[in-house]
């Protein structure tokens, strides 16, 4: 039945259908200048200098930062860590989370706007795009223009530069898990392994896709931090804010037209929207999409300066409009229970890690029992247990020592004195060791499991010990 055939008393009802996800629109943010923009670029340079430069540094003849999975060893600026030291990785993760919580409680999503890899690489890719295709207006015109030789050259050059930088980041990423200098030497020699090639391409493709194409979509739809950031803030958190009472009502600034009485300072130029990397209007209030980058502050301040009006129409401020300025404002910004809890937990975590590293022994070892021979009789009726020691040198210099056994049951080493062959710097070694119980003591303790403690005395006199058990058969 058609709508025209319905009775007059029946009114057709049209149900509007809205798409769950709106069609994606490519955001072309305008470049801006100012104090906050300079801070953001300083963070870009600092983070990239660290990421791209650290794998080339050497400490004690070893790569400064290397997660050598094949050797199960982590070199961290002179520290030698092993899988047994996983607690320190846990501490780093906990401290990083607490630092993120503290930064959010103080200044909202400042991590996202200044230091997040997604933001940093997006900023670099936008800079490359600006070099090839021009500013925002030129890029918009190029988007709408038909394909010509000039457009192909500009787009092709931009994509080649993107791909080159992405491969560089992928190569550097792999250099944190494979010695960088060996990796660099293998490229011209054509001896790079298949797994290294795979991860260079994988990480490079991820960088290209995330920073070149997805960009703000990562922040808006894929990053979980945007969804729970509100639970980490309170009314005193300094976030990017629009001064609504001062800015409204808006009046566009036109040449020869006087400013109306009661008009606000906002001239509705939309510069704050044009520079926003996620495409929001900060004048609509606080929004979860805002990454706290503050570029809208620089854009608005430049407009206010041209109009000879006070800056700060858009600024970092609390929800009640308070700005962390002056001693009283700074005290009110910092002296909050949430900030105190996060800062206290962070300090405790860092102190615990520092104490653990300071008290860490130069040499570590694990005691593994010989599964083939748990206990066996030897000459004169004595009983012998065989162990395997897995030794780890936690220092950057060769290290040896002497072994001894401590027990109340008369246990002795099968070979005395037992010396540990000096381990190479940051090296490991396995060593077989036998412990014996004399015949008379073995008869008295038949069928029992005895505690035993193995002690390594280092050349400095420091002692390292581990406990195990000695099995006496019936």
C-alpha positions, 0 to 999 in steps of 0.5 A: 500500500502506498502512502497516497492510498492510506485513509485520510485519518492516518498520518504517515510517520517518517522515522529519521535514520541517523548513522551510528558513525558519521562519515569521516571528514579530513581535518586540515588544521591551520598552523599557529605560532605562540608560546604554547606552540613553541613548548609543543615543538620543544617536546617533539624535538626532545622526545624524538632526540631521545627515541632516535638517539639513545640506541646509538649511545654506549655505556660501559661498551654496551648499548645504553638502552637495549632489550636483548630478548635473545640473551634475556638481558636488558641494558638500561643506562649501565644497569644490567637487568634479567628476567628475575628483575621483572619487578623493576619493570612493574615499578616503572609501569606503576610509576608511569601510570601514577605520573600520568594520573598526577599530570591529569589531576594538575592540567588535564590531558596535557600528556596527550597534547604535548608528549603522546607519541600519536600527537608527536608523530601527527605534528611531524607528519603535518609539518611534512605536509605543510612543506610540500602542500602549503598552509591550510588554505592551500591544502584545502584548494589542493584537495578540491583541485583535479589531478594535475602534474603539480598535484601528483608531484606534491602528493607524491613527495609528501607520501615519499617523505612520510614513508621515509620517516616511518621506515626510520622510526621502524628501524629505530624501534627494532634497534631497541631489541637488536643491537643498533650498530649490528643492525645498521651494519647488516642493512648494506651487507644484506644480512638483515634477518627476516624478523628484523625486516618484518618489525621494521615494516610493521612499526613503520606501517603503524606509524604511517597509518596512525600519524598520516591517515588516522590522526585524530581518529586514534584520539577520538575513537581508539584511545581509552584514556579520553573515556576515563580522564574525567575520573582523574580530574576535579574542579581545580584541574587546569584545563583549556577553557573559554572565558564565556562571560567575557567572550559573549555575546559574540560580535564579528569585527568589521572594518568601519563598524563600531563595537556594540555596547555590551558585546563580548571580546570574541569576534567569531573568527573561528581561528580557535576551531581552524587550528584545533587538531581534533576539529572541536570548538572550545567555545562549546565548553569542556569536551572529551575530544579535547587533547589539551594541546592549547594551540587554540590559546595561541591562535586566540591570543594573536587575534586579541593582540591585533585587536588590542584587547587583553589576551587570555580569552581562551586559557588554562583555567579551572572549571570555576575560572581560577587560574594557577597564578600567584602564590595563593593560586599556585597553593590552591592548585597544588594543595589538593587531596587528589594531587597529594595522593598521586604524588605520595604514591609516586614518591613511594614507588620511586623510593622503593625502586631506588632502594631495591637497585641500591641494595641489589647484589653484584652477582645473582644466581639460581639453584636448579636441582639435577632432575636426572640424579636427585640423590646418589650414594658415593664412596664410603657410604656418603650421599651426594646431591648434584645442583646446577648454578645459573650465575648472573653478573649484574655489573659492567665488569668481570666478576668471580667469587668462592662458593661455600655451604652453610648448614647444621647437618654436616653437609660439605661441598663435593670439591673444595674450595669451589671457585667461580670462574670470573664471569664476563661483564653483564654475562651469565654462566652455568656451573655444576656443583655437588654437596655431600653428607658423610656416611654416619650423618646420612644414616642418622638422617635417612629419609629426611630433606635437609635445608642447605644454603649456598654462599658466594663470597665476592672479591670485595668480601660481600656475600650472596646466598640462596637456599635449597634442599638436600635429599637423603634417601632411605 
